[in-house]
Amino acid sequence: GKRKKKSVRGNIISQDIVQINMNITRHGAKPIQELLSLGEKKKEEKETGK
């Protein structure tokens, strides 16, 4: 098969990126579950039009 070139984009997150893998190095004031659910709520609002 053909080899596909693997590209690294650095620290830029754009609309082209589908998945983000990360590690938590420091905990902030808000719980992690709350931060993760905020993104899901915004996505649902865009889909429903609210």
C-alpha positions in Angstrom: 0.0 0.0 0.0 0.8 3.6 -0.2 2.4 5.4 2.8 0.5 8.4 4.0 2.5 11.4 5.3 1.7 12.1 9.0 1.4 15.8 9.7 1.8 17.6 13.0 0.0 20.9 13.5 1.5 21.9 16.8 -0.7 23.7 19.3 -3.3 25.2 16.9 -6.8 23.9 17.2 -9.0 24.6 14.2 -12.3 23.3 12.7 -10.4 20.6 10.8 -9.4 18.8 14.0 -11.8 16.0 15.0 -10.1 14.6 18.1 -8.0 16.2 20.8 -5.9 13.9 23.1 -4.6 15.6 26.3 -3.4 15.1 29.8 -4.4 17.1 32.8 -1.3 18.7 34.5 -3.0 21.0 36.9 -6.5 21.2 38.3 -8.3 24.5 38.2 -11.3 26.0 40.1 -13.9 24.2 38.0 -14.3 20.4 38.0 -13.3 18.6 34.8 -16.7 17.1 34.3 -18.3 20.6 34.3 -15.8 21.8 31.7 -16.4 18.8 29.4 -20.2 19.1 29.7 -20.0 22.8 28.7 -18.8 21.9 25.2 -21.5 19.3 24.8 -24.2 21.8 25.8 -23.0 24.4 23.3 -22.9 21.8 20.6 -26.5 20.7 21.4 -27.7 24.4 21.4 -26.2 24.9 17.9 -27.9 21.8 16.6 -31.3 22.7 18.1 -31.1 26.3 17.2 -31.5 27.7 20.8 
